[in-house]
Amino acid sequence: MDEMEEELKCPVCGSFFREPIILPCSHNICLACARNILVQTPDAESPQSSRASGSGVSDYDYLDLDKMSLYSEADSGYGSYGGFVSTPTTPCQKSPNGVRVFPPSVPQPPPQHHLLPQPGSLPPIPRNSCITCPQCHRSLILDDRGLRGFPKNRVLEGVVDRYQQSKAAALKCQLCEKSPKEATVMCEQCDVFYCDPCRLRCHPPRGPLAKHRLVPPAQGRISRRTSPRKISTCTEHELENLSMYCVQCKTPVCYQCLEEGKHGTHEVKALGAMWKLHKGQLSQALNGLSDRATEAKEFLVQLRNMVQHIQENGVEFEACLVAQCDALIDALNRRKAQLLSQVNKEHEHKLKVVRDQISHCTVKLRQTTGLMEYCLEVIKENDPSGFLQISDALIRRVHMTEGQWGKGTLTPRMTSDFDLTLDSGPLLQTIHQLDFVQMKVPAAPMLQLEECCTQNNSATLSWKQPPLSTIAVEGYILELDDGNGGPFREVYVGTETICTVDGLHFNSTYKSRVKAFNASGVGQYSKTLIMQTSEIAWFTFDPASAHPDIIFSNDNLTVTCNSYDDRVVMGNSSFSRGVHYWEMTVDRYDNHPDPAFGIARGDVMKEVMLGKDDKAWAMYVDNNRSWFMHNNSHTNRTDGGISKGATIGVLLDFTRRIVIFLINDEQQGPVAFEGLEGVYYPAISLNRNVQVPG
């Protein structure tokens, strides 16, 4: 409820709305505040003169802001209108919420009369008054009705009343004799507030009082204190109730407006029906806004968790870095002690100088490190006022400490003028090359759902790294299950972020996921994506896998050959599960050739008749007879050949692991082959005397 409070406050006075009116720009303002910000315009530009000239200006004409400037950008206090200059006025002020408010040009009520006076005691509104919306700064000239021409916002007034009542102190039980407890319910029939023990004593679950209606205390307070709802009346016909809604003007109207006013020719609808319609539209619009608000709350929680994790990881990483550097310094000091032990007393002087420099630098480093750690802890504090009390001093100390680390401070004071010269070049080079290495595995990739799709028995998947991830990625691993709820298997490993997987089962549901890897290891999996392959197979002949002598036409639906020898061509879809049937029509058949129809694996021989090797199962047929052939073995000869216009059907049944051939819907011989396992493509072999459209 506290978030709503700003919506219930007037942009002028900053207090809760009192008798709010609705301006034509749809913003609200207190009736008393509206009187306070009125400005009088020149007589030459009054609404009456505009209507007298026949310009057709409406009752609420907006002023031409290109010609009128009530107040300058610098708040000079002078207004101008065309060539007219008004008298100096008080510069404009700002309301409590920061909205610019124009000063009144009418006398202000005394300070002690802050409450709204009775309507009869209000001073008359000056002629040709103008009001400027304090929120959108749109100006308009009032007509003869003045502020009475603006509708009152009864809904906002009711919301403010309920809100103020809900913020009141908790109600107490009216039957407790000593130390009344907080009321939990109110009985509408008894008009009494009860705590839980008194409610059970006075309103038992059974009996005549069990039928009384018990409501929450806040609701009971509202029902007790709220006055009867006021019936809204028309702003133009004050004695008429609003009963219709003008669709064109988007405002409630009365019957007299329809008979006499400007709404007579407009489309109108029943007020109750439009009330329900707009309530539904507002509720529907709020659903979308509520989703955005929920997402924003979750996002804020995520950001706050990130802040905590960054702080924790930063402290841990800093401690690890300091420990590693200290270990390197310790190793260097130990080696230095070993080398210094080998020299004579002449070297002791140089050693003393070096140790003094180390001691001095260590003290300054300790002081600097202590100041850094203290500043980091100060930055973590969430008290702005406390932070600002010490921030200036800390900034000066940091700059001063940084200045003390001049170039000479970190330069050795002694040269290596020894007979034994220490070769420190490689070590210094190694120190300069000291840097962070990639020690983390990549984050989980994000699947780009808008680019993932299936076609026939192929699936295309696309992914990317999270936008804020800075961890290097060397490659990706894409995994799919078997389409039947089985285990996942790797189908792609590489650097690309898009992959198409062919040869899947038709009418199957596949689960897919992807993960990234680098030298440090393999990251987490992405979210699992479920993809459905096509229920029905659709294929054309595949030029990529066909023999070069095959000729394609009709968008790869029709094939023939430019050789007298048989050549193999396959379809572009494969099958490995289920039952599949397809037909082919012989479009041209000359000189009694022997075309073959069947199935083949991807590595079938392309330059011989289909079925000559063990990679294909086929039926070859001439104009009189047909034979089944596999691995160059002829079986099941059947009478009945083909001619131009004949239809060849192939039934591939993985359930029974068989292939059946048909010519013109008649089965040729018994079951052709058994024991089929693996992935197969539709295939045919033909020469130049045959043309087959799929």
SULHUHU-V415678 format. One record per pair of residues at least 24 apart in sequence whose C-alpha atoms are under 8 Angstrom apart, sorted by the first residue. I is the first residue (numbers start at 0). J is the second residue. If there is no record, write none. Layout:
i->I j->J
i->I j->J
//
This chain:
i->0 j->162
i->7 j->155
i->7 j->158
i->7 j->159
i->10 j->94
i->10 j->95
i->10 j->96
i->10 j->98
i->10 j->133
i->10 j->134
i->11 j->93
i->11 j->94
i->11 j->95
i->11 j->98
i->11 j->100
i->11 j->133
i->12 j->94
i->12 j->95
i->13 j->94
i->13 j->95
i->13 j->96
i->15 j->159
i->16 j->155
i->16 j->156
i->16 j->159
i->17 j->156
i->18 j->151
i->18 j->152
i->18 j->156
i->19 j->151
i->19 j->152
i->19 j->153
i->19 j->155
i->19 j->156
i->20 j->149
i->20 j->150
i->20 j->151
i->20 j->152
i->21 j->149
i->21 j->150
i->21 j->151
i->21 j->152
i->22 j->132
i->22 j->149
i->22 j->150
i->23 j->59
i->23 j->149
i->24 j->132
i->24 j->135
i->24 j->137
i->26 j->132
i->26 j->134
i->27 j->152
i->30 j->146
i->31 j->115
i->33 j->130
i->33 j->146
i->34 j->103
i->34 j->124
i->34 j->146
i->35 j->102
i->35 j->103
i->35 j->104
i->35 j->105
i->35 j->107
i->36 j->100
i->36 j->101
i->36 j->102
i->36 j->103
i->36 j->104
i->36 j->130
i->36 j->131
i->37 j->102
i->37 j->103
i->37 j->104
i->37 j->105
i->37 j->128
i->37 j->129
i->37 j->130
i->37 j->131
i->38 j->103
i->38 j->104
i->38 j->105
i->38 j->128
i->38 j->129
i->38 j->130
i->39 j->104
i->39 j->125
i->39 j->126
i->39 j->127
i->39 j->128
i->39 j->129
i->40 j->127
i->40 j->128
i->40 j->129
i->41 j->80
i->41 j->83
i->41 j->127
i->42 j->127
i->45 j->127
i->45 j->140
i->46 j->127
i->46 j->140
i->46 j->141
i->46 j->142
i->58 j->140
i->58 j->141
i->58 j->142
i->59 j->139
i->59 j->140
i->59 j->141
i->59 j->142
i->60 j->139
i->60 j->140
i->61 j->137
i->61 j->138
i->61 j->139
i->61 j->140
i->62 j->137
i->62 j->138
i->62 j->139
i->62 j->140
i->64 j->138
i->98 j->133
i->98 j->134
i->99 j->133
i->99 j->134
i->100 j->133
i->101 j->131
i->101 j->133
i->147 j->234
i->148 j->234
i->148 j->235
i->149 j->234
i->150 j->233
i->150 j->234
i->153 j->229
i->153 j->231
i->161 j->221
i->164 j->217
i->164 j->220
i->164 j->221
i->165 j->217
i->170 j->216
i->182 j->216
i->183 j->215
i->183 j->216
i->184 j->213
i->184 j->214
i->184 j->215
i->184 j->216
i->184 j->219
i->185 j->213
i->185 j->214
i->185 j->215
i->185 j->216
i->185 j->219
i->186 j->211
i->186 j->212
i->186 j->213
i->186 j->214
i->186 j->219
i->187 j->211
i->187 j->212
i->187 j->213
i->187 j->214
i->187 j->219
i->188 j->212
i->192 j->216
i->241 j->270
i->242 j->269
i->242 j->270
i->243 j->267
i->243 j->268
i->243 j->269
i->243 j->270
i->244 j->268
i->244 j->269
i->244 j->270
i->244 j->273
i->349 j->413
i->352 j->412
i->352 j->413
i->353 j->411
i->353 j->412
i->353 j->413
i->356 j->411
i->356 j->412
i->360 j->408
i->360 j->409
i->367 j->400
i->370 j->397
i->437 j->470
i->437 j->471
i->437 j->518
i->437 j->519
i->438 j->519
i->439 j->470
i->439 j->519
i->439 j->520
i->440 j->470
i->440 j->516
i->440 j->517
i->440 j->518
i->440 j->519
i->440 j->520
i->440 j->521
i->440 j->522
i->441 j->470
i->441 j->471
i->441 j->472
i->441 j->515
i->441 j->516
i->441 j->517
i->441 j->521
i->441 j->522
i->441 j->523
i->442 j->468
i->442 j->470
i->442 j->515
i->442 j->522
i->442 j->523
i->443 j->513
i->443 j->514
i->443 j->515
i->443 j->522
i->443 j->523
i->443 j->524
i->443 j->525
i->444 j->513
i->444 j->514
i->444 j->515
i->444 j->524
i->444 j->525
i->445 j->525
i->445 j->526
i->446 j->525
i->446 j->526
i->446 j->528
i->452 j->530
i->453 j->530
i->453 j->531
i->453 j->532
i->453 j->533
i->454 j->532
i->454 j->533
i->455 j->505
i->455 j->532
i->455 j->533
i->455 j->534
i->455 j->535
i->455 j->536
i->455 j->537
i->455 j->572
i->456 j->501
i->456 j->502
i->456 j->503
i->456 j->504
i->456 j->505
i->456 j->532
i->456 j->533
i->456 j->536
i->456 j->572
i->456 j->573
i->457 j->499
i->457 j->500
i->457 j->501
i->457 j->502
i->457 j->503
i->457 j->532
i->458 j->499
i->458 j->500
i->458 j->501
i->458 j->503
i->458 j->530
i->458 j->532
i->459 j->497
i->459 j->498
i->459 j->499
i->459 j->500
i->460 j->497
i->460 j->498
i->460 j->499
i->461 j->496
i->461 j->497
i->461 j->498
i->462 j->496
i->462 j->497
i->463 j->496
i->471 j->517
i->472 j->515
i->472 j->516
i->472 j->517
i->473 j->515
i->473 j->516
i->473 j->517
i->473 j->518
i->474 j->515
i->474 j->516
i->474 j->517
i->475 j->513
i->475 j->514
i->475 j->515
i->475 j->516
i->476 j->513
i->476 j->514
i->476 j->515
i->476 j->516
i->477 j->511
i->477 j->512
i->477 j->513
i->477 j->514
i->478 j->511
i->478 j->512
i->478 j->513
i->479 j->509
i->479 j->510
i->479 j->511
i->479 j->512
i->480 j->509
i->480 j->510
i->480 j->511
i->481 j->509
i->482 j->507
i->482 j->508
i->482 j->509
i->482 j->510
i->483 j->507
i->483 j->508
i->483 j->509
i->484 j->509
i->502 j->572
i->502 j->573
i->502 j->574
i->502 j->575
i->502 j->678
i->503 j->532
i->503 j->573
i->503 j->574
i->503 j->575
i->504 j->532
i->504 j->574
i->504 j->575
i->504 j->576
i->505 j->532
i->505 j->533
i->505 j->534
i->505 j->535
i->505 j->536
i->505 j->574
i->505 j->576
i->505 j->577
i->506 j->531
i->506 j->532
i->506 j->533
i->506 j->534
i->506 j->535
i->507 j->531
i->507 j->532
i->507 j->533
i->507 j->534
i->508 j->532
i->536 j->572
i->537 j->572
i->538 j->570
i->538 j->571
i->538 j->572
i->539 j->570
i->539 j->571
i->539 j->572
i->539 j->693
i->540 j->568
i->540 j->569
i->540 j->570
i->540 j->571
i->541 j->568
i->541 j->569
i->541 j->570
i->541 j->571
i->542 j->568
i->544 j->568
i->544 j->569
i->545 j->569
i->545 j->605
i->546 j->605
i->546 j->606
i->556 j->692
i->556 j->693
i->557 j->690
i->557 j->691
i->557 j->692
i->557 j->693
i->558 j->690
i->558 j->691
i->558 j->692
i->559 j->685
i->559 j->686
i->559 j->687
i->559 j->688
i->559 j->689
i->559 j->690
i->559 j->691
i->560 j->685
i->560 j->686
i->560 j->687
i->560 j->688
i->560 j->689
i->560 j->690
i->561 j->686
i->561 j->687
i->562 j->686
i->562 j->687
i->563 j->686
i->563 j->687
i->563 j->688
i->564 j->606
i->564 j->607
i->564 j->685
i->564 j->686
i->564 j->687
i->565 j->594
i->565 j->606
i->565 j->607
i->565 j->608
i->565 j->684
i->565 j->685
i->565 j->686
i->566 j->605
i->566 j->606
i->566 j->607
i->566 j->608
i->566 j->609
i->566 j->684
i->566 j->685
i->566 j->686
i->567 j->604
i->567 j->605
i->567 j->606
i->567 j->607
i->567 j->608
i->567 j->609
i->567 j->682
i->567 j->683
i->567 j->684
i->567 j->685
i->568 j->605
i->568 j->682
i->568 j->683
i->568 j->684
i->569 j->599
i->569 j->680
i->569 j->681
i->569 j->682
i->569 j->683
i->570 j->680
i->570 j->681
i->570 j->682
i->571 j->680
i->572 j->680
i->572 j->681
i->573 j->678
i->573 j->679
i->573 j->680
i->573 j->681
i->574 j->678
i->574 j->679
i->574 j->680
i->575 j->653
i->575 j->676
i->575 j->677
i->575 j->678
i->575 j->679
i->576 j->652
i->576 j->653
i->576 j->654
i->577 j->652
i->577 j->653
i->577 j->654
i->578 j->650
i->578 j->651
i->578 j->652
i->578 j->653
i->578 j->654
i->579 j->650
i->579 j->651
i->579 j->652
i->580 j->648
i->580 j->649
i->580 j->650
i->580 j->651
i->581 j->648
i->581 j->649
i->581 j->650
i->582 j->646
i->582 j->647
i->582 j->648
i->582 j->649
i->582 j->693
i->583 j->646
i->583 j->647
i->583 j->648
i->583 j->691
i->583 j->692
i->583 j->693
i->584 j->644
i->584 j->645
i->584 j->646
i->584 j->647
i->584 j->691
i->584 j->692
i->584 j->693
i->585 j->642
i->585 j->643
i->585 j->644
i->585 j->645
i->585 j->646
i->585 j->647
i->585 j->689
i->585 j->690
i->585 j->691
i->585 j->692
i->586 j->643
i->586 j->644
i->586 j->689
i->586 j->690
i->586 j->691
i->586 j->692
i->587 j->643
i->587 j->644
i->587 j->688
i->587 j->689
i->587 j->690
i->587 j->691
i->588 j->642
i->588 j->643
i->588 j->688
i->588 j->689
i->588 j->690
i->589 j->688
i->589 j->689
i->590 j->688
i->591 j->621
i->591 j->622
i->592 j->621
i->592 j->686
i->592 j->688
i->592 j->689
i->593 j->619
i->593 j->620
i->593 j->621
i->593 j->685
i->594 j->619
i->594 j->620
i->594 j->621
i->594 j->683
i->594 j->684
i->594 j->685
i->594 j->686
i->594 j->689
i->595 j->619
i->595 j->620
i->595 j->683
i->595 j->684
i->595 j->685
i->596 j->647
i->596 j->649
i->596 j->682
i->596 j->683
i->596 j->684
i->597 j->649
i->597 j->681
i->597 j->682
i->597 j->683
i->598 j->679
i->598 j->680
i->598 j->681
i->598 j->682
i->598 j->683
i->599 j->679
i->599 j->680
i->599 j->681
i->599 j->682
i->600 j->678
i->600 j->679
i->600 j->680
i->601 j->679
i->601 j->680
i->607 j->684
i->608 j->684
i->608 j->685
i->609 j->682
i->609 j->683
i->609 j->684
i->616 j->672
i->618 j->660
i->625 j->667
i->627 j->671
i->635 j->668
i->635 j->669
i->635 j->671
i->636 j->668
i->637 j->667
i->637 j->668
//
